[in-house]
């Protein structure tokens, strides 16, 4: 999560889950292709703020 600059609070808000659930997933992981894909996308997706968007060339 550090590599992608994600916080527990930010990830919980983006995925509409509790902070406790984010901590559980960090500690234990998830099972199932769909769940893994959802969490991977949420952690690896860029932030929606303007500072993280590269300027058009």
N, C-alpha and C positions, 0 to 999 in steps of 0.2 A: 504494500500500500504506500510505503514511503516513496518508492520509485515513481509512482504515478501521482504523488502528492494528494492522496486521499486520506481523509480522517474518518474516524468511526462515526462522528456526527454527520459529516457530509454524505457518507455512503448510506447511512440509515435513512437520511432524508431523501436521497435519490431513489432508493429502492422501496421506500415506504415500509420500513421495518424498524424494530426497536434497536437501541444501542446494544442491548443484551443479546439480541439475535446476531448482530454483526460480530460481537465478541465470541459467541458460540461457534460461528462459522470459521473465524480465524483460528480458534483452538482445535476444532474437530474436523473442519472441512465439510463438504456436502457430497451427496451421492446422487447419481442420475445425470444423464447427459443434459437435460434441459436446465436443471439447477446449476450445474457447473458452467454452462454457457451463459446463463443470466449473471452469475456472480463475476465471471471473467470479463464480460462486457462492461458491467458496472464499474469494476475496478480499473480496467484499462481504457475506458472511454475518456476523451478529453473533457475538461470542465466546460460549462456553457458560458462562462464569462468571456468578455472581449479580450482579456489579456492573454488567453491561451490560444487564440485563433491566429494563425500565421497570416500576414498580409498577402494579398493577392499579388502575383507578379505579372 
